[in-house]
């Protein structure tokens, strides 16, 4: 009997599904490092009712970025600063996009 594992296209990438050992394997890191990153506020996995850490696809991507930054010579404080700056940049870009869309809506409604 053959079992097919299919990943649903509509699955939520923010939903925690991977335990710490699986998450560590998927990102090529050790579970104790993931615990350290959580303690430093770099990643915040969901928790099951029993308290088990559950990492999402979004968490795994963030852990991969953390690993790349560490490989490039940053320490954890530097990684935290870079991640904060990236988040601020994304918020500002969204704000600019919203303003541009709003201006476009106003120009469309004025007419010739």
C-alpha positions as CSV (number, residue, x, y, z in Angstrom):
1,X,0.0,0.0,0.0
2,X,1.4,3.4,-1.0
3,X,0.8,6.4,1.1
4,X,1.0,9.8,-0.6
5,X,1.8,12.9,1.4
6,X,0.4,16.0,-0.2
7,X,0.9,19.4,1.2
8,X,-2.2,21.5,1.0
9,X,-1.9,24.6,-1.1
10,X,-4.1,26.6,1.2
11,X,-2.3,25.6,4.4
12,X,-1.4,28.5,6.8
13,X,2.3,29.1,6.8
14,X,2.0,30.7,10.3
15,X,0.5,27.6,11.8
16,X,2.9,25.7,14.1
17,X,3.2,22.1,13.1
18,X,6.8,21.0,13.6
19,X,8.3,19.9,16.9
20,X,11.6,21.3,17.9
21,X,13.6,18.3,16.8
22,X,12.0,18.2,13.3
23,X,12.4,22.0,13.0
24,X,16.0,21.8,13.9
25,X,16.6,19.1,11.3
26,X,14.8,21.0,8.6
27,X,16.9,24.2,9.1
28,X,20.2,22.3,9.8
29,X,20.6,23.5,13.4
30,X,20.5,22.0,16.9
31,X,17.5,22.1,19.1
32,X,19.4,23.9,21.8
33,X,20.2,26.7,19.4
34,X,16.4,27.1,18.6
35,X,15.8,27.3,22.4
36,X,18.5,30.0,22.6
37,X,17.0,32.0,19.7
38,X,13.6,31.8,21.5
39,X,15.2,33.0,24.7
40,X,16.7,35.9,22.9
41,X,13.4,36.8,21.3
42,X,14.5,36.0,17.7
43,X,11.7,33.5,17.1
44,X,8.5,32.8,18.9
45,X,7.1,29.3,18.2
46,X,3.5,28.5,19.0
47,X,2.9,26.1,21.9
48,X,0.7,23.1,22.2
49,X,-1.7,22.7,25.1
50,X,1.0,20.6,26.8
51,X,3.7,23.3,26.2
52,X,5.5,21.7,23.3
53,X,7.1,24.2,20.9
54,X,5.5,24.1,17.5
55,X,7.3,25.8,14.6
56,X,5.5,27.0,11.5
57,X,6.8,27.4,7.9
58,X,7.2,31.1,8.7
59,X,9.3,30.2,11.8
60,X,11.5,27.9,9.7
61,X,12.1,30.6,7.1
62,X,13.1,33.0,10.0
63,X,15.4,30.4,11.4
64,X,17.1,30.0,8.0
65,X,17.6,33.8,7.8
66,X,19.1,33.7,11.3
67,X,21.4,31.0,10.3
68,X,22.6,32.9,7.2
69,X,23.2,36.0,9.2
70,X,25.2,34.1,11.8
71,X,27.2,32.4,9.0
72,X,28.0,35.9,7.7
73,X,29.6,36.8,11.0
74,X,26.9,38.6,12.9
75,X,26.3,37.8,16.6
76,X,22.9,37.3,18.0
77,X,22.5,41.0,19.0
78,X,23.4,42.0,15.4
79,X,20.9,39.4,14.0
80,X,18.2,40.9,16.2
81,X,18.9,44.4,14.9
82,X,18.9,43.2,11.3
83,X,15.6,41.4,11.8
84,X,14.0,44.4,13.5
85,X,15.2,46.7,10.6
86,X,13.8,44.3,8.0
87,X,10.4,44.2,9.8
88,X,10.4,48.1,10.0
89,X,11.3,48.3,6.3
90,X,8.4,45.9,5.4
91,X,6.0,48.0,7.5
92,X,7.1,51.2,5.8
93,X,6.9,49.6,2.3
94,X,3.3,48.5,3.1
95,X,2.5,52.1,4.2
96,X,3.9,53.5,1.0
97,X,2.0,51.0,-1.1
98,X,-1.2,51.8,0.7
99,X,-0.6,55.6,0.2
100,X,0.1,55.0,-3.5
101,X,-3.0,52.9,-3.9
102,X,-5.1,55.5,-2.1
103,X,-3.8,58.3,-4.4
104,X,-4.5,56.1,-7.4
105,X,-8.1,55.6,-6.2
106,X,-8.6,59.4,-5.7
107,X,-7.2,60.1,-9.2
108,X,-9.5,57.5,-10.7
109,X,-12.6,59.0,-9.0
110,X,-11.9,62.6,-10.1
111,X,-12.3,61.8,-13.8
112,X,-11.6,64.1,-16.8
